[in-house]
Amino acid sequence: MHRRHCPLRRDNATTPSFPLAMAGEGERVQIVLFRSGTMMQERLLSMGINLHDEILVIQKQNGGATLIEKSGTRYALGGGMAHKINVIRC
């Protein structure tokens, strides 16, 4: 299966980003910003989720809770966390 990859973008100023909680199911996005304190960033990093990672939104629930997939591994994020991760569309 051929997968399309996001071009590595580091020009956040020219590409409008939005909270991960606003991405649609089935949408492939790239993480561009963590709008949070160090505790949440450390939690995401310990899970293997980093800036500029490409992720796929698998499922969303009311309140922003989001199931994502990165490199074949699925992660469940609460609504508060999903609202603090800014992404761009691939």
PLY file of the C-alpha trace (Angstrom):
ply
format ascii 1.0
element vertex 90
property float x
property float y
property float z
element edge 89
property int vertex1
property int vertex2
end_header
0.00 0.00 0.00
1.39 3.37 -1.02
1.20 6.05 1.64
1.40 9.73 0.92
3.73 11.55 3.28
3.52 15.14 4.40
6.27 17.34 3.11
8.41 18.45 6.04
7.03 21.87 6.83
8.60 24.15 9.34
7.03 27.39 8.10
4.19 27.61 10.61
3.76 31.33 9.89
2.63 30.77 6.29
0.46 27.67 6.82
-2.56 28.16 9.11
-2.69 25.55 11.84
-5.67 24.38 13.86
-6.26 22.19 16.94
-6.08 18.42 16.40
-9.58 18.20 17.94
-10.89 20.03 14.83
-9.43 17.52 12.33
-11.85 15.13 10.68
-11.86 11.35 10.85
-9.63 9.88 8.15
-7.64 13.11 7.85
-3.84 12.96 7.71
-2.19 15.87 9.55
1.23 16.99 10.72
1.94 18.27 14.24
3.36 21.79 14.20
2.89 23.11 17.74
2.23 21.98 21.32
0.27 24.75 23.08
0.84 23.41 26.56
3.16 23.23 29.49
6.15 20.96 29.85
4.20 18.18 31.58
1.95 17.53 28.59
4.85 17.83 26.16
6.86 15.31 28.19
3.85 12.97 28.26
3.48 13.15 24.46
7.22 12.70 23.93
7.22 9.65 26.22
4.44 8.18 24.03
6.59 8.80 20.94
4.57 11.75 19.62
6.85 14.57 18.46
6.70 17.86 16.58
6.50 17.42 12.79
5.12 13.87 13.12
2.54 12.84 10.56
-0.55 11.29 12.15
-3.87 9.91 10.97
-7.11 10.74 12.78
-8.92 7.42 13.26
-11.91 8.39 15.38
-13.32 11.40 17.21
-15.81 11.73 20.04
-17.82 14.60 21.48
-15.65 16.87 23.58
-12.64 16.43 21.34
-11.38 13.02 22.48
-9.43 11.67 19.50
-7.98 8.33 18.46
-4.89 8.80 16.27
-2.44 6.51 14.52
1.28 7.08 14.02
3.47 4.48 12.31
0.93 1.72 12.87
0.46 2.47 16.58
-2.79 3.93 17.88
-3.03 6.48 20.68
-6.09 7.78 22.51
-5.94 11.46 23.43
-8.38 13.27 25.68
-10.20 16.34 24.43
-8.09 18.75 26.47
-4.89 17.33 25.03
-6.25 17.25 21.46
-7.21 20.94 21.74
-3.62 21.85 22.72
-1.94 20.16 19.74
-1.88 22.31 16.60
-1.68 20.60 13.22
-1.72 21.33 9.49
-3.31 19.25 6.73
-1.02 17.12 4.61
0 1
1 2
2 3
3 4
4 5
5 6
6 7
7 8
8 9
9 10
10 11
11 12
12 13
13 14
14 15
15 16
16 17
17 18
18 19
19 20
20 21
21 22
22 23
23 24
24 25
25 26
26 27
27 28
28 29
29 30
30 31
31 32
32 33
33 34
34 35
35 36
36 37
37 38
38 39
39 40
40 41
41 42
42 43
43 44
44 45
45 46
46 47
47 48
48 49
49 50
50 51
51 52
52 53
53 54
54 55
55 56
56 57
57 58
58 59
59 60
60 61
61 62
62 63
63 64
64 65
65 66
66 67
67 68
68 69
69 70
70 71
71 72
72 73
73 74
74 75
75 76
76 77
77 78
78 79
79 80
80 81
81 82
82 83
83 84
84 85
85 86
86 87
87 88
88 89
